[in-house]
Amino acid sequence: MKDQIWKILSDNNLEVDHYDVTAKILFTLNDSGEIEAISVDTKNADLEIFVKGKLNNRKVEVQEIVEGKVYKLPLRVTA
């Protein structure tokens, strides 16, 4: 699933003010295997909007969906 998310986020035209911007993404999966972003903890508002826009309601392939499980994913964007 992590590789699928990286692929979704790699298609971007983000312009970051700094050389290294980080975020902590919290998300869950619904019963259809779609991502529901809970939060994107970052100091960069553009990155937060981008991540939520790209991930919300995107279907990922997983072997077993555990409804209600909260997944954590660190993200680092470099210029």
PyMOL Python script that loads the backbone (N, CA, C, O; Angstrom):
from pymol import cmd

cmd.read_pdbstr("""\
ATOM      1  N   MET A   1       0.819  -1.182   0.000  1.00  0.00           N
ATOM      2  CA  MET A   1       0.000   0.000   0.000  1.00  0.00           C
ATOM      3  C   MET A   1       0.869   1.253   0.000  1.00  0.00           C
ATOM      4  O   MET A   1       0.546   2.240  -0.662  1.00  0.00           O
ATOM      5  N   LYS A   2       1.956   1.211   0.734  1.00  0.00           N
ATOM      6  CA  LYS A   2       2.853   2.373   0.804  1.00  0.00           C
ATOM      7  C   LYS A   2       3.357   2.761  -0.584  1.00  0.00           C
ATOM      8  O   LYS A   2       3.396   3.943  -0.925  1.00  0.00           O
ATOM      9  N   ASP A   3       3.742   1.766  -1.382  1.00  0.00           N
ATOM     10  CA  ASP A   3       4.231   2.057  -2.731  1.00  0.00           C
ATOM     11  C   ASP A   3       3.148   2.680  -3.602  1.00  0.00           C
ATOM     12  O   ASP A   3       3.434   3.552  -4.422  1.00  0.00           O
ATOM     13  N   GLN A   4       1.916   2.240  -3.428  1.00  0.00           N
ATOM     14  CA  GLN A   4       0.809   2.809  -4.188  1.00  0.00           C
ATOM     15  C   GLN A   4       0.601   4.288  -3.825  1.00  0.00           C
ATOM     16  O   GLN A   4       0.342   5.125  -4.689  1.00  0.00           O
ATOM     17  N   ILE A   5       0.722   4.580  -2.540  1.00  0.00           N
ATOM     18  CA  ILE A   5       0.546   5.967  -2.087  1.00  0.00           C
ATOM     19  C   ILE A   5       1.680   6.844  -2.610  1.00  0.00           C
ATOM     20  O   ILE A   5       1.444   7.972  -3.044  1.00  0.00           O
ATOM     21  N   TRP A   6       2.912   6.328  -2.571  1.00  0.00           N
ATOM     22  CA  TRP A   6       4.043   7.106  -3.096  1.00  0.00           C
ATOM     23  C   TRP A   6       3.810   7.420  -4.573  1.00  0.00           C
ATOM     24  O   TRP A   6       4.090   8.528  -5.032  1.00  0.00           O
ATOM     25  N   LYS A   7       3.296   6.434  -5.314  1.00  0.00           N
ATOM     26  CA  LYS A   7       3.041   6.639  -6.741  1.00  0.00           C
ATOM     27  C   LYS A   7       1.983   7.727  -6.954  1.00  0.00           C
ATOM     28  O   LYS A   7       2.131   8.574  -7.834  1.00  0.00           O
ATOM     29  N   ILE A   8       0.935   7.703  -6.162  1.00  0.00           N
ATOM     30  CA  ILE A   8      -0.118   8.722  -6.261  1.00  0.00           C
ATOM     31  C   ILE A   8       0.463  10.106  -5.988  1.00  0.00           C
ATOM     32  O   ILE A   8       0.168  11.057  -6.711  1.00  0.00           O
ATOM     33  N   LEU A   9       1.290  10.220  -4.946  1.00  0.00           N
ATOM     34  CA  LEU A   9       1.833  11.525  -4.552  1.00  0.00           C
ATOM     35  C   LEU A   9       2.982  11.994  -5.434  1.00  0.00           C
ATOM     36  O   LEU A   9       3.291  13.185  -5.465  1.00  0.00           O
ATOM     37  N   SER A  10       3.616  11.076  -6.145  1.00  0.00           N
ATOM     38  CA  SER A  10       4.770  11.476  -6.956  1.00  0.00           C
ATOM     39  C   SER A  10       4.371  12.261  -8.195  1.00  0.00           C
ATOM     40  O   SER A  10       5.196  12.978  -8.762  1.00  0.00           O
ATOM     41  N   ASP A  11       3.142  12.139  -8.616  1.00  0.00           N
ATOM     42  CA  ASP A  11       2.651  12.909  -9.765  1.00  0.00           C
ATOM     43  C   ASP A  11       2.208  14.277  -9.261  1.00  0.00           C
ATOM     44  O   ASP A  11       1.045  14.476  -8.911  1.00  0.00           O
ATOM     45  N   ASN A  12       3.152  15.217  -9.231  1.00  0.00           N
ATOM     46  CA  ASN A  12       2.838  16.524  -8.659  1.00  0.00           C
ATOM     47  C   ASN A  12       3.664  17.627  -9.304  1.00  0.00           C
ATOM     48  O   ASN A  12       4.633  17.373 -10.020  1.00  0.00           O
ATOM     49  N   ASN A  13       3.255  18.839  -9.031  1.00  0.00           N
ATOM     50  CA  ASN A  13       4.007  20.014  -9.458  1.00  0.00           C
ATOM     51  C   ASN A  13       4.171  20.963  -8.274  1.00  0.00           C
ATOM     52  O   ASN A  13       4.078  22.183  -8.411  1.00  0.00           O
ATOM     53  N   LEU A  14       4.414  20.374  -7.119  1.00  0.00           N
ATOM     54  CA  LEU A  14       4.597  21.157  -5.899  1.00  0.00           C
ATOM     55  C   LEU A  14       5.846  22.016  -5.985  1.00  0.00           C
ATOM     56  O   LEU A  14       6.892  21.581  -6.469  1.00  0.00           O
ATOM     57  N   GLU A  15       5.714  23.227  -5.511  1.00  0.00           N
ATOM     58  CA  GLU A  15       6.868  24.106  -5.375  1.00  0.00           C
ATOM     59  C   GLU A  15       7.015  24.385  -3.888  1.00  0.00           C
ATOM     60  O   GLU A  15       6.161  25.028  -3.276  1.00  0.00           O
ATOM     61  N   VAL A  16       8.091  23.902  -3.325  1.00  0.00           N
ATOM     62  CA  VAL A  16       8.300  24.085  -1.890  1.00  0.00           C
ATOM     63  C   VAL A  16       9.229  25.257  -1.639  1.00  0.00           C
ATOM     64  O   VAL A  16      10.191  25.484  -2.374  1.00  0.00           O
ATOM     65  N   ASP A  17       8.918  26.000  -0.580  1.00  0.00           N
ATOM     66  CA  ASP A  17       9.718  27.175  -0.209  1.00  0.00           C
ATOM     67  C   ASP A  17      11.077  26.781   0.339  1.00  0.00           C
ATOM     68  O   ASP A  17      12.055  27.516   0.199  1.00  0.00           O
ATOM     69  N   HIS A  18      11.125  25.633   0.954  1.00  0.00           N
ATOM     70  CA  HIS A  18      12.342  25.177   1.601  1.00  0.00           C
ATOM     71  C   HIS A  18      12.838  23.921   0.893  1.00  0.00           C
ATOM     72  O   HIS A  18      12.111  23.318   0.103  1.00  0.00           O
ATOM     73  N   TYR A  19      14.040  23.543   1.171  1.00  0.00           N
ATOM     74  CA  TYR A  19      14.611  22.364   0.530  1.00  0.00           C
ATOM     75  C   TYR A  19      14.073  21.060   1.088  1.00  0.00           C
ATOM     76  O   TYR A  19      14.177  20.015   0.446  1.00  0.00           O
ATOM     77  N   ASP A  20      13.501  21.116   2.274  1.00  0.00           N
ATOM     78  CA  ASP A  20      13.065  19.888   2.920  1.00  0.00           C
ATOM     79  C   ASP A  20      11.777  20.167   3.691  1.00  0.00           C
ATOM     80  O   ASP A  20      11.807  20.854   4.712  1.00  0.00           O
ATOM     81  N   VAL A  21      10.651  19.645   3.216  1.00  0.00           N
ATOM     82  CA  VAL A  21       9.366  19.834   3.867  1.00  0.00           C
ATOM     83  C   VAL A  21       8.856  18.460   4.274  1.00  0.00           C
ATOM     84  O   VAL A  21       8.901  17.515   3.486  1.00  0.00           O
ATOM     85  N   THR A  22       8.372  18.351   5.502  1.00  0.00           N
ATOM     86  CA  THR A  22       7.914  17.061   5.993  1.00  0.00           C
ATOM     87  C   THR A  22       6.450  17.125   6.404  1.00  0.00           C
ATOM     88  O   THR A  22       5.892  18.196   6.644  1.00  0.00           O
ATOM     89  N   ALA A  23       5.853  15.951   6.477  1.00  0.00           N
ATOM     90  CA  ALA A  23       4.478  15.825   6.948  1.00  0.00           C
ATOM     91  C   ALA A  23       4.291  14.444   7.551  1.00  0.00           C
ATOM     92  O   ALA A  23       4.987  13.494   7.193  1.00  0.00           O
ATOM     93  N   LYS A  24       3.356  14.348   8.456  1.00  0.00           N
ATOM     94  CA  LYS A  24       2.932  13.060   8.999  1.00  0.00           C
ATOM     95  C   LYS A  24       1.478  12.886   8.602  1.00  0.00           C
ATOM     96  O   LYS A  24       0.616  13.677   8.987  1.00  0.00           O
ATOM     97  N   ILE A  25       1.217  11.846   7.831  1.00  0.00           N
ATOM     98  CA  ILE A  25      -0.117  11.606   7.311  1.00  0.00           C
ATOM     99  C   ILE A  25      -0.788  10.520   8.145  1.00  0.00           C
ATOM    100  O   ILE A  25      -0.218   9.449   8.354  1.00  0.00           O
ATOM    101  N   LEU A  26      -1.981  10.796   8.612  1.00  0.00           N
ATOM    102  CA  LEU A  26      -2.806   9.804   9.296  1.00  0.00           C
ATOM    103  C   LEU A  26      -4.007   9.532   8.403  1.00  0.00           C
ATOM    104  O   LEU A  26      -4.687  10.461   7.968  1.00  0.00           O
ATOM    105  N   PHE A  27      -4.265   8.257   8.132  1.00  0.00           N
ATOM    106  CA  PHE A  27      -5.398   7.919   7.281  1.00  0.00           C
ATOM    107  C   PHE A  27      -5.965   6.571   7.660  1.00  0.00           C
ATOM    108  O   PHE A  27      -5.346   5.799   8.392  1.00  0.00           O
ATOM    109  N   THR A  28      -7.139   6.304   7.157  1.00  0.00           N
ATOM    110  CA  THR A  28      -7.797   5.026   7.351  1.00  0.00           C
ATOM    111  C   THR A  28      -8.339   4.580   5.999  1.00  0.00           C
ATOM    112  O   THR A  28      -8.325   5.346   5.036  1.00  0.00           O
ATOM    113  N   LEU A  29      -8.810   3.358   5.930  1.00  0.00           N
ATOM    114  CA  LEU A  29      -9.418   2.833   4.707  1.00  0.00           C
ATOM    115  C   LEU A  29     -10.882   2.519   4.985  1.00  0.00           C
ATOM    116  O   LEU A  29     -11.226   1.991   6.043  1.00  0.00           O
ATOM    117  N   ASN A  30     -11.743   2.850   4.019  1.00  0.00           N
ATOM    118  CA  ASN A  30     -13.136   2.456   4.184  1.00  0.00           C
ATOM    119  C   ASN A  30     -13.331   1.041   3.656  1.00  0.00           C
ATOM    120  O   ASN A  30     -12.373   0.411   3.207  1.00  0.00           O
ATOM    121  N   ASP A  31     -14.543   0.542   3.705  1.00  0.00           N
ATOM    122  CA  ASP A  31     -14.787  -0.851   3.317  1.00  0.00           C
ATOM    123  C   ASP A  31     -14.584  -1.113   1.830  1.00  0.00           C
ATOM    124  O   ASP A  31     -14.547  -2.268   1.406  1.00  0.00           O
ATOM    125  N   SER A  32     -14.453  -0.048   1.029  1.00  0.00           N
ATOM    126  CA  SER A  32     -14.187  -0.194  -0.406  1.00  0.00           C
ATOM    127  C   SER A  32     -12.703  -0.101  -0.733  1.00  0.00           C
ATOM    128  O   SER A  32     -12.313  -0.193  -1.897  1.00  0.00           O
ATOM    129  N   GLY A  33     -11.873   0.082   0.294  1.00  0.00           N
ATOM    130  CA  GLY A  33     -10.431   0.206   0.081  1.00  0.00           C
ATOM    131  C   GLY A  33     -10.005   1.596  -0.337  1.00  0.00           C
ATOM    132  O   GLY A  33      -8.922   1.778  -0.894  1.00  0.00           O
ATOM    133  N   GLU A  34     -10.863   2.593  -0.067  1.00  0.00           N
ATOM    134  CA  GLU A  34     -10.533   3.978  -0.405  1.00  0.00           C
ATOM    135  C   GLU A  34      -9.903   4.664   0.800  1.00  0.00           C
ATOM    136  O   GLU A  34     -10.301   4.441   1.944  1.00  0.00           O
ATOM    137  N   ILE A  35      -8.922   5.495   0.521  1.00  0.00           N
ATOM    138  CA  ILE A  35      -8.222   6.229   1.574  1.00  0.00           C
ATOM    139  C   ILE A  35      -9.100   7.372   2.081  1.00  0.00           C
ATOM    140  O   ILE A  35      -9.730   8.087   1.303  1.00  0.00           O
ATOM    141  N   GLU A  36      -9.123   7.520   3.382  1.00  0.00           N
ATOM    142  CA  GLU A  36      -9.771   8.660   4.022  1.00  0.00           C
ATOM    143  C   GLU A  36      -8.726   9.344   4.889  1.00  0.00           C
ATOM    144  O   GLU A  36      -8.391   8.859   5.970  1.00  0.00           O
ATOM    145  N   ALA A  37      -8.211  10.479   4.407  1.00  0.00           N
ATOM    146  CA  ALA A  37      -7.180  11.203   5.147  1.00  0.00           C
ATOM    147  C   ALA A  37      -7.788  11.805   6.404  1.00  0.00           C
ATOM    148  O   ALA A  37      -8.782  12.529   6.347  1.00  0.00           O
ATOM    149  N   ILE A  38      -7.181  11.496   7.529  1.00  0.00           N
ATOM    150  CA  ILE A  38      -7.636  12.043   8.808  1.00  0.00           C
ATOM    151  C   ILE A  38      -6.933  13.366   9.068  1.00  0.00           C
ATOM    152  O   ILE A  38      -7.571  14.362   9.409  1.00  0.00           O
ATOM    153  N   SER A  39      -5.618  13.371   8.905  1.00  0.00           N
ATOM    154  CA  SER A  39      -4.862  14.604   9.110  1.00  0.00           C
ATOM    155  C   SER A  39      -3.539  14.545   8.363  1.00  0.00           C
ATOM    156  O   SER A  39      -2.995  13.476   8.088  1.00  0.00           O
ATOM    157  N   VAL A  40      -3.044  15.734   8.047  1.00  0.00           N
ATOM    158  CA  VAL A  40      -1.724  15.891   7.458  1.00  0.00           C
ATOM    159  C   VAL A  40      -1.020  16.933   8.307  1.00  0.00           C
ATOM    160  O   VAL A  40      -1.284  18.130   8.186  1.00  0.00           O
ATOM    161  N   ASP A  41      -0.128  16.474   9.164  1.00  0.00           N
ATOM    162  CA  ASP A  41       0.559  17.349  10.106  1.00  0.00           C
ATOM    163  C   ASP A  41       1.813  17.909   9.444  1.00  0.00           C
ATOM    164  O   ASP A  41       2.826  17.220   9.319  1.00  0.00           O
ATOM    165  N   THR A  42       1.729  19.163   9.025  1.00  0.00           N
ATOM    166  CA  THR A  42       2.848  19.833   8.368  1.00  0.00           C
ATOM    167  C   THR A  42       2.735  21.335   8.598  1.00  0.00           C
ATOM    168  O   THR A  42       1.657  21.845   8.902  1.00  0.00           O
ATOM    169  N   LYS A  43       3.838  22.028   8.455  1.00  0.00           N
ATOM    170  CA  LYS A  43       3.840  23.487   8.561  1.00  0.00           C
ATOM    171  C   LYS A  43       3.551  24.143   7.222  1.00  0.00           C
ATOM    172  O   LYS A  43       3.385  25.360   7.147  1.00  0.00           O
ATOM    173  N   ASN A  44       3.488  23.339   6.160  1.00  0.00           N
ATOM    174  CA  ASN A  44       3.279  23.860   4.811  1.00  0.00           C
ATOM    175  C   ASN A  44       1.825  23.621   4.389  1.00  0.00           C
ATOM    176  O   ASN A  44       1.431  22.489   4.106  1.00  0.00           O
ATOM    177  N   ALA A  45       1.038  24.691   4.349  1.00  0.00           N
ATOM    178  CA  ALA A  45      -0.395  24.570   4.037  1.00  0.00           C
ATOM    179  C   ALA A  45      -0.629  24.008   2.634  1.00  0.00           C
ATOM    180  O   ALA A  45      -1.568  23.241   2.425  1.00  0.00           O
ATOM    181  N   ASP A  46       0.217  24.384   1.675  1.00  0.00           N
ATOM    182  CA  ASP A  46       0.058  23.872   0.313  1.00  0.00           C
ATOM    183  C   ASP A  46       0.249  22.365   0.255  1.00  0.00           C
ATOM    184  O   ASP A  46      -0.460  21.669  -0.471  1.00  0.00           O
ATOM    185  N   LEU A  47       1.205  21.866   1.018  1.00  0.00           N
ATOM    186  CA  LEU A  47       1.444  20.429   1.063  1.00  0.00           C
ATOM    187  C   LEU A  47       0.249  19.706   1.681  1.00  0.00           C
ATOM    188  O   LEU A  47      -0.152  18.648   1.197  1.00  0.00           O
ATOM    189  N   GLU A  48      -0.314  20.262   2.731  1.00  0.00           N
ATOM    190  CA  GLU A  48      -1.480  19.655   3.375  1.00  0.00           C
ATOM    191  C   GLU A  48      -2.648  19.555   2.388  1.00  0.00           C
ATOM    192  O   GLU A  48      -3.278  18.503   2.283  1.00  0.00           O
ATOM    193  N   ILE A  49      -2.936  20.621   1.679  1.00  0.00           N
ATOM    194  CA  ILE A  49      -4.026  20.632   0.701  1.00  0.00           C
ATOM    195  C   ILE A  49      -3.753  19.639  -0.413  1.00  0.00           C
ATOM    196  O   ILE A  49      -4.651  18.909  -0.834  1.00  0.00           O
ATOM    197  N   PHE A  50      -2.520  19.611  -0.891  1.00  0.00           N
ATOM    198  CA  PHE A  50      -2.149  18.692  -1.962  1.00  0.00           C
ATOM    199  C   PHE A  50      -2.348  17.236  -1.543  1.00  0.00           C
ATOM    200  O   PHE A  50      -2.973  16.457  -2.262  1.00  0.00           O
ATOM    201  N   VAL A  51      -1.817  16.876  -0.383  1.00  0.00           N
ATOM    202  CA  VAL A  51      -1.891  15.483   0.071  1.00  0.00           C
ATOM    203  C   VAL A  51      -3.343  15.056   0.264  1.00  0.00           C
ATOM    204  O   VAL A  51      -3.743  13.988  -0.200  1.00  0.00           O
ATOM    205  N   LYS A  52      -4.121  15.870   0.933  1.00  0.00           N
ATOM    206  CA  LYS A  52      -5.528  15.520   1.149  1.00  0.00           C
ATOM    207  C   LYS A  52      -6.270  15.394  -0.180  1.00  0.00           C
ATOM    208  O   LYS A  52      -7.073  14.479  -0.361  1.00  0.00           O
ATOM    209  N   GLY A  53      -6.004  16.308  -1.102  1.00  0.00           N
ATOM    210  CA  GLY A  53      -6.665  16.274  -2.402  1.00  0.00           C
ATOM    211  C   GLY A  53      -6.297  15.046  -3.222  1.00  0.00           C
ATOM    212  O   GLY A  53      -7.145  14.483  -3.915  1.00  0.00           O
ATOM    213  N   LYS A  54      -5.048  14.631  -3.147  1.00  0.00           N
ATOM    214  CA  LYS A  54      -4.580  13.474  -3.912  1.00  0.00           C
ATOM    215  C   LYS A  54      -5.024  12.151  -3.303  1.00  0.00           C
ATOM    216  O   LYS A  54      -5.315  11.201  -4.031  1.00  0.00           O
ATOM    217  N   LEU A  55      -5.080  12.078  -1.975  1.00  0.00           N
ATOM    218  CA  LEU A  55      -5.334  10.796  -1.333  1.00  0.00           C
ATOM    219  C   LEU A  55      -6.800  10.506  -1.021  1.00  0.00           C
ATOM    220  O   LEU A  55      -7.232   9.358  -1.117  1.00  0.00           O
ATOM    221  N   ASN A  56      -7.569  11.526  -0.651  1.00  0.00           N
ATOM    222  CA  ASN A  56      -8.952  11.261  -0.260  1.00  0.00           C
ATOM    223  C   ASN A  56      -9.726  10.567  -1.359  1.00  0.00           C
ATOM    224  O   ASN A  56      -9.734  11.001  -2.511  1.00  0.00           O
ATOM    225  N   ASN A  57     -10.374   9.486  -0.981  1.00  0.00           N
ATOM    226  CA  ASN A  57     -11.227   8.691  -1.866  1.00  0.00           C
ATOM    227  C   ASN A  57     -10.480   7.949  -2.971  1.00  0.00           C
ATOM    228  O   ASN A  57     -11.107   7.448  -3.904  1.00  0.00           O
ATOM    229  N   ARG A  58      -9.159   7.871  -2.883  1.00  0.00           N
ATOM    230  CA  ARG A  58      -8.384   7.081  -3.846  1.00  0.00           C
ATOM    231  C   ARG A  58      -8.353   5.641  -3.386  1.00  0.00           C
ATOM    232  O   ARG A  58      -8.060   5.351  -2.226  1.00  0.00           O
ATOM    233  N   LYS A  59      -8.655   4.752  -4.295  1.00  0.00           N
ATOM    234  CA  LYS A  59      -8.692   3.328  -3.978  1.00  0.00           C
ATOM    235  C   LYS A  59      -7.282   2.755  -4.060  1.00  0.00           C
ATOM    236  O   LYS A  59      -6.530   3.052  -4.988  1.00  0.00           O
ATOM    237  N   VAL A  60      -6.940   1.938  -3.082  1.00  0.00           N
ATOM    238  CA  VAL A  60      -5.668   1.222  -3.080  1.00  0.00           C
ATOM    239  C   VAL A  60      -5.963  -0.267  -2.938  1.00  0.00           C
ATOM    240  O   VAL A  60      -6.968  -0.671  -2.354  1.00  0.00           O
ATOM    241  N   GLU A  61      -5.080  -1.048  -3.477  1.00  0.00           N
ATOM    242  CA  GLU A  61      -5.232  -2.495  -3.400  1.00  0.00           C
ATOM    243  C   GLU A  61      -4.545  -3.013  -2.136  1.00  0.00           C
ATOM    244  O   GLU A  61      -3.343  -2.828  -1.947  1.00  0.00           O
ATOM    245  N   VAL A  62      -5.313  -3.650  -1.295  1.00  0.00           N
ATOM    246  CA  VAL A  62      -4.777  -4.259  -0.085  1.00  0.00           C
ATOM    247  C   VAL A  62      -5.359  -5.659   0.039  1.00  0.00           C
ATOM    248  O   VAL A  62      -6.463  -5.933  -0.434  1.00  0.00           O
ATOM    249  N   GLN A  63      -4.609  -6.527   0.675  1.00  0.00           N
ATOM    250  CA  GLN A  63      -5.071  -7.898   0.828  1.00  0.00           C
ATOM    251  C   GLN A  63      -6.228  -7.984   1.814  1.00  0.00           C
ATOM    252  O   GLN A  63      -7.191  -8.717   1.591  1.00  0.00           O
ATOM    253  N   GLU A  64      -6.129  -7.242   2.889  1.00  0.00           N
ATOM    254  CA  GLU A  64      -7.178  -7.276   3.906  1.00  0.00           C
ATOM    255  C   GLU A  64      -7.416  -5.875   4.439  1.00  0.00           C
ATOM    256  O   GLU A  64      -6.492  -5.214   4.912  1.00  0.00           O
ATOM    257  N   ILE A  65      -8.658  -5.432   4.359  1.00  0.00           N
ATOM    258  CA  ILE A  65      -9.013  -4.113   4.873  1.00  0.00           C
ATOM    259  C   ILE A  65      -9.415  -4.263   6.335  1.00  0.00           C
ATOM    260  O   ILE A  65     -10.271  -5.074   6.687  1.00  0.00           O
ATOM    261  N   VAL A  66      -8.780  -3.468   7.162  1.00  0.00           N
ATOM    262  CA  VAL A  66      -9.125  -3.443   8.580  1.00  0.00           C
ATOM    263  C   VAL A  66      -9.801  -2.097   8.831  1.00  0.00           C
ATOM    264  O   VAL A  66      -9.138  -1.083   9.046  1.00  0.00           O
ATOM    265  N   GLU A  67     -11.135  -2.109   8.800  1.00  0.00           N
ATOM    266  CA  GLU A  67     -11.863  -0.857   8.990  1.00  0.00           C
ATOM    267  C   GLU A  67     -11.557  -0.260  10.358  1.00  0.00           C
ATOM    268  O   GLU A  67     -11.499  -0.967  11.365  1.00  0.00           O
ATOM    269  N   GLY A  68     -11.365   1.045  10.371  1.00  0.00           N
ATOM    270  CA  GLY A  68     -11.107   1.743  11.617  1.00  0.00           C
ATOM    271  C   GLY A  68      -9.635   1.810  12.002  1.00  0.00           C
ATOM    272  O   GLY A  68      -9.265   2.596  12.874  1.00  0.00           O
ATOM    273  N   LYS A  69      -8.792   1.004  11.371  1.00  0.00           N
ATOM    274  CA  LYS A  69      -7.365   1.055  11.687  1.00  0.00           C
ATOM    275  C   LYS A  69      -6.792   2.364  11.149  1.00  0.00           C
ATOM    276  O   LYS A  69      -7.056   2.741  10.007  1.00  0.00           O
ATOM    277  N   VAL A  70      -6.022   3.042  11.963  1.00  0.00           N
ATOM    278  CA  VAL A  70      -5.395   4.298  11.560  1.00  0.00           C
ATOM    279  C   VAL A  70      -3.958   4.000  11.150  1.00  0.00           C
ATOM    280  O   VAL A  70      -3.172   3.452  11.923  1.00  0.00           O
ATOM    281  N   TYR A  71      -3.639   4.369   9.930  1.00  0.00           N
ATOM    282  CA  TYR A  71      -2.296   4.182   9.390  1.00  0.00           C
ATOM    283  C   TYR A  71      -1.536   5.492   9.496  1.00  0.00           C
ATOM    284  O   TYR A  71      -2.114   6.570   9.351  1.00  0.00           O
ATOM    285  N   LYS A  72      -0.230   5.392   9.751  1.00  0.00           N
ATOM    286  CA  LYS A  72       0.644   6.564   9.832  1.00  0.00           C
ATOM    287  C   LYS A  72       1.682   6.448   8.737  1.00  0.00           C
ATOM    288  O   LYS A  72       2.260   5.383   8.520  1.00  0.00           O
ATOM    289  N   LEU A  73       1.913   7.554   8.048  1.00  0.00           N
ATOM    290  CA  LEU A  73       2.873   7.551   6.956  1.00  0.00           C
ATOM    291  C   LEU A  73       3.668   8.857   6.978  1.00  0.00           C
ATOM    292  O   LEU A  73       3.090   9.931   6.815  1.00  0.00           O
ATOM    293  N   PRO A  74       4.979   8.777   7.175  1.00  0.00           N
ATOM    294  CA  PRO A  74       5.783   9.992   7.087  1.00  0.00           C
ATOM    295  C   PRO A  74       6.013  10.370   5.620  1.00  0.00           C
ATOM    296  O   PRO A  74       6.091   9.508   4.745  1.00  0.00           O
ATOM    297  N   LEU A  75       6.117  11.659   5.377  1.00  0.00           N
ATOM    298  CA  LEU A  75       6.342  12.145   4.013  1.00  0.00           C
ATOM    299  C   LEU A  75       7.404  13.235   4.055  1.00  0.00           C
ATOM    300  O   LEU A  75       7.382  14.104   4.928  1.00  0.00           O
ATOM    301  N   ARG A  76       8.312  13.183   3.127  1.00  0.00           N
ATOM    302  CA  ARG A  76       9.336  14.226   2.989  1.00  0.00           C
ATOM    303  C   ARG A  76       9.407  14.641   1.542  1.00  0.00           C
ATOM    304  O   ARG A  76       9.559  13.801   0.655  1.00  0.00           O
ATOM    305  N   VAL A  77       9.300  15.926   1.297  1.00  0.00           N
ATOM    306  CA  VAL A  77       9.392  16.476  -0.046  1.00  0.00           C
ATOM    307  C   VAL A  77      10.658  17.308  -0.121  1.00  0.00           C
ATOM    308  O   VAL A  77      10.876  18.204   0.695  1.00  0.00           O
ATOM    309  N   THR A  78      11.482  17.007  -1.097  1.00  0.00           N
ATOM    310  CA  THR A  78      12.734  17.759  -1.270  1.00  0.00           C
ATOM    311  C   THR A  78      12.706  18.482  -2.601  1.00  0.00           C
ATOM    312  O   THR A  78      12.111  18.017  -3.573  1.00  0.00           O
ATOM    313  N   ALA A  79      13.357  19.619  -2.623  1.00  0.00           N
ATOM    314  CA  ALA A  79      13.414  20.415  -3.856  1.00  0.00           C
ATOM    315  C   ALA A  79      14.541  19.959  -4.740  1.00  0.00           C
ATOM    316  O   ALA A  79      14.742  20.514  -5.820  1.00  0.00           O
TER     317      ALA A  79
END
""", "prot")
cmd.dss("prot")
cmd.show_as("cartoon", "prot")
cmd.util.cbc("prot")
cmd.orient("prot")
